[in-house]
């Protein structure tokens, strides 16, 4: 799955009518650095967390895989919850982590 996060952020800026300068001020960076961010295909999760707050939008939604469950974030990290049939788990998993 390919997500161009810079384009997603830029689309949200346009939707809100927010200038790059104002956005930069709110995330504590220069307008020039905002232009660099908008060209990026990946982003640091700490920065993405700020962007989500400033733009009031959950950009993590774009990283969910519809067929694999849900994601959540905690302390700047993204976690994916995946539902797996127990029969598909190798015995080594149960040796290491035990059973339910």
C-alpha positions as CSV (number, residue, x, y, z in Angstrom):
1,X,0.0,0.0,0.0
2,X,1.5,3.3,-1.0
3,X,0.5,6.5,0.8
4,X,2.0,9.9,-0.2
5,X,1.6,11.5,3.1
6,X,2.8,14.9,1.9
7,X,0.0,15.0,-0.7
8,X,-2.6,14.0,1.9
9,X,-1.4,16.8,4.2
10,X,-1.5,19.3,1.4
11,X,-5.1,18.2,0.5
12,X,-6.1,18.8,4.1
13,X,-4.5,22.3,4.1
14,X,-6.4,23.2,1.0
15,X,-9.6,21.8,2.5
16,X,-9.2,24.0,5.6
17,X,-8.0,27.0,3.6
18,X,-4.8,27.1,5.7
19,X,-1.7,28.6,4.3
20,X,1.7,26.9,4.4
21,X,3.0,29.7,6.6
22,X,0.2,29.3,9.1
23,X,0.6,25.6,9.1
24,X,4.3,26.0,9.7
25,X,3.8,28.4,12.6
26,X,1.4,25.9,14.2
27,X,3.8,23.0,13.9
28,X,6.8,25.2,14.8
29,X,8.7,25.1,11.5
30,X,9.4,27.4,8.6
31,X,7.3,27.7,5.5
32,X,10.3,26.3,3.5
33,X,10.3,23.2,5.7
34,X,6.6,22.8,5.2
35,X,7.2,22.7,1.4
36,X,9.7,19.9,2.0
37,X,7.2,18.0,4.2
38,X,4.6,18.2,1.5
39,X,6.9,16.6,-1.0
40,X,7.7,13.6,1.3
41,X,6.3,10.2,0.9
42,X,7.0,9.3,4.5
43,X,7.0,11.1,7.8
44,X,8.2,10.7,11.4
45,X,5.4,9.7,13.7
46,X,6.2,12.4,16.2
47,X,5.7,15.0,13.5
48,X,2.6,13.2,12.1
49,X,1.1,13.4,15.6
50,X,1.5,17.2,15.6
51,X,0.1,17.4,12.1
52,X,-2.9,15.4,13.1
53,X,-3.6,17.7,16.0
54,X,-3.1,20.9,14.1
55,X,-5.2,19.8,11.1
56,X,-7.8,18.0,13.2
57,X,-7.5,14.9,11.0
58,X,-6.4,11.3,11.6
59,X,-3.8,10.7,8.9
60,X,-3.2,7.3,10.4
61,X,-6.4,6.2,8.8
62,X,-4.6,6.2,5.5
63,X,-2.2,3.5,6.8
64,X,-4.9,1.0,7.8
65,X,-5.3,-2.1,5.8
66,X,-9.0,-2.7,5.4
67,X,-8.5,-6.4,5.2
68,X,-6.2,-6.6,8.2
69,X,-8.1,-4.9,11.0
70,X,-7.4,-1.6,12.8
71,X,-4.5,0.5,13.8
72,X,-4.0,2.7,16.8
73,X,-1.2,5.0,18.0
74,X,0.5,5.3,21.4
75,X,3.5,7.5,22.2
76,X,4.3,8.2,18.6
77,X,4.2,4.6,17.4
78,X,1.6,3.0,15.2
79,X,0.3,-0.4,16.0
80,X,-1.8,-2.6,13.8
81,X,-4.3,-5.1,15.2
82,X,-4.6,-8.1,13.1
83,X,-7.1,-10.9,13.5
84,X,-5.5,-14.3,13.0
85,X,-7.0,-17.8,13.2
86,X,-5.3,-19.8,15.9
87,X,-4.8,-22.7,13.5
88,X,-2.6,-20.4,11.4
89,X,-0.2,-19.7,14.2
90,X,3.0,-21.6,14.4
91,X,3.7,-23.7,17.5
92,X,6.8,-21.6,18.2
93,X,4.4,-18.6,18.9
94,X,2.7,-20.5,21.7
95,X,6.0,-21.8,23.0
96,X,7.2,-18.2,23.3
97,X,3.9,-16.3,24.3
98,X,1.7,-19.1,25.7
99,X,-2.0,-19.4,24.9
100,X,-5.0,-17.1,25.6
